[in-house]
Amino acid sequence: MICSVGIPYVTIAQIQFNRGIQEKEGAFIRSDTSKKIIYLMFTAHEFGEGIPFILQTFDDLHVKASFFFTGDFIRNNRQTVHQIHQKGHYVGPHSDKHLLYCDWSKRDSLLLSIDSIQHDLKSNMHELSKTGIAKKDIQYFMPPYEWYNQRILEMTKKEGITLINFTPGTSSNADYTTPDMPNYLSSDSIFNRIIRYESTHSSGLNGFHLLIHAGTDPKRKDKLYARIKELISELHLKGYEFKRIQ
């Protein structure tokens, strides 16, 4: 089922719980819910204009995060990707061409062959290697569109990489929407949803994989990443730490 912002709804029955760690379709979607740690995650393909601001904020607040880039983004921003890695943030693959691997309405149906998907991932990893990121450092893969199925999971495992995804519930990943879209959500709305989720769920944001886009279409003037310092500061007051994915 797809919600109004084009993001699949997730039911409790679809999520597996193991010692506070949550999985969906075999992908790692939430870390230990017994610890007040939030894992900020950023993706970039076409847009990444927010990265200088994000990195400066992290330097100022002594925060580490995780970044997932497509091969196309890396080819156009090699020095930036290298800099992020050098600063101690996690940098991993997000596919080479940002292709949709499987059908939105029929998740089990692949839109590409497994060989093509494997080639796409390996091409992405090859581009990462050109920025000084060794294969042994690539432990997690966030699939394009954050959409995948069991066959993609199995293919990823064969590469020795763990499939990872965002934690649903806050709509933070809807920060790509633009005002002309029917599913548009303002950054103020998303910010408030994050804070409300924290205050209304028993585990708060413990172990949360909070996904934000490192850049968005110029038509969206209201950038969620521009409020990252405010968000971190407010959640720090609630006792949360921010770390890169472990």
N, C-alpha and C positions, 0 to 999 in steps of 0.2 A: 504494500500500500504506500502511496506517495502523498505527503502532506502538501499544504498550499505553497510552500516555498521550494518544492521539487526535491525534498529530502525524504527518504523513506522513514515511515514511522517504525519504531522498534517496540515490540511488546516484551514484557518480562519473560514470557515463554520462549522468546527467541534468544535470550541472553543466558549464557552459562556463567555460574559464579563459582570461583575456586579460590578459597582463602582471601576473599576480598578483591580478587582480580577478576575482571569480567571479559568474556569473549563473545563474539557474535560471528556465526559462520566460520569459526576457527580463528578469526582475527582478534588481536589484542586491543580492546577498546577502552579499558580503564585499568589503572594500576591499583595498588593496595589501598582499599577504602578505609583501613584502620589508621592511615597516616595523613596528616594535614599537609600534603604535598600536591601541588598543581603542576602539570606538565604543559607549558605553552607550546603549541605547535603551529608552524607557519608553512604554507605552501605557496609556490609561485610558478607560473608558466609564462603567461604573456605580460603580466604586470608585476613590478617589484619596487615601485617608487618609494614605498614606505621603509625600506630596509635601513637606510642611513639613520632615520629617526629611531627605529626600533633598536638598532645596535647601540646608539648613544644612550638610550634609556636603560638598556641592560647594563652598560658600563657604569652608569651613574648609580644604579640600584643593586649592582653586583648580582645579577640574575643570569642564569643560563637557560637556554631553550633549545628546541629542536626545529630544524628547517628541512623541508622536503622540496626538491627542485626537479623540474623536468630537464631533459637534455637540451631542449631548445633554449630554456632560460640560461642554463650553464654556458652554452656556446656564446651567448651574448653578454655574459656577466662573469667571466672566469675569475677575475681578480676579486670581485665581491664575494663569490662563493668561497674562494681561498681564504679571504679575510675572516669570514664567519667561522670557518673551521679552525683557523689559527686562534681565534678568541675563545675556543673551548666549547662552542655550541655543537650539538649533534647535527650533521648534515647527511641526508640520505636521499634515495631516489623517489621520484614521483611519476615515473614513466618517461620515455624519451619524447614522444610527440603528443602527450595528453590525449590519448585515444580512449574512447569508451569501450571497455573490454566486453561487457555483457549487457544484455537487454534490461532496461529499467523495469519493465512489467513482467518479464519472464527471466528471472535472475539466473536460472540454470542454463540459459541459452547464451553461448558465446557469440559475439559479433565478429571475432577474429579467431584464427586458429591458435592453438597453444604455442606452436612454433613461432608464430608472428608476435605473440605476447611476450614470449621468452626473449626473442630478438629485441623487442622494444625495451625490455628491462635491462638487458645486457648492454645495449647502446647507451642507455642512461648511466649505467655504472661506469662505462668506458669514459664518458664525459666527466664524471666525478673524479676518476683517476687522474685526469689531466690537471686538476686543481690541487693535487697532492693528497687526495683522500684514498688511502689504500683499501683494497677489497675487504681486508680483515676489520676495517673500521665501519663497514656498511652492515649494520645488524638489522635495520628495520626499513621496510618499504611501505609507503602510503600509496595505495593505488590511485590512478587518475579518477577524478570525480568521487573519490572515496567509495567506490562501488566495485564489487568483486563477487566471486562465488567459490565453491569448494575446489574447482579445478585450478583456479588461479592461486588459491592457497597452497595446493599441492605442488604446483610449479615453483612457487616462491620458496617453499621448504627445500626443494631439490637444489636450489641455489644457495642454501644455507642462510636464508634471510627470514626474519619474522614479519608477517603481515600485520600492520598496525593501522588503527583508524581512530577517529575522534569519538569522544563520549557524547551520546545524544542527550538532548534535554534543554539546552540553553539557546539554540539557534545561532550560536556565534559564527558558524560556518555560512550563514546567510548574509554575511557582510559583503558578498560580491554583488548583491542585487542593486539595481539602479532604479531611480524614481519612475521610469517609464514601464517597469515590470509590475504585473499584478501582485507578485509575491514580495514586493519591496518591504524591507524592514530597516528602519533608521538605526543608526548606531546607538542613539539614546534608548530605543526600545530594546535592542540586544543587550546593552549594558545593564539595563534594569532587569532583564530576564536572568542574566547571570547572577546578579545579587539576590534576586528572589529565589532562584533555585538553591543557592547556598543556604538561605534562611528557612526553607520549607522542606528540605529533604534530610532524612535522619543522618546520612553520611556527609551532608553538605557537598563540598566540592573535593572531598578527599580522593586523591588518586586520579583526578579528572584530567583527561586529554582535551584541552581547550584549544580548538582549532580556529585560527584567524588567517586571513589572506594577507600576504606581505605587500600586496598592491591590488588595485581594482581599476576597473574601467574609469576613464576620466569623467564620464557622465555621473559617477557617484562622487559628489564633493564631500560627502559625510563619511569620513574614513574611520573605521573602528580602531585601526592600529594607532591613530592619533590620540586615542584615549587609554593607551596601554599603561602609561605611567600612573594615571588616576586609578585604573583598575587594580594594578599591582599594589599600590599604596593602600587602597581600601581593604584589600584582602589580606595584606600584611597585618593590618590592625586586628583582623579576625584570627590571626595566628597561623596563616598559611606560609609555606615556603614554596619557592619556584625553582624547579630543576629541569635539566635536560633529561630525556628518556634514558632509563638505565636498562 
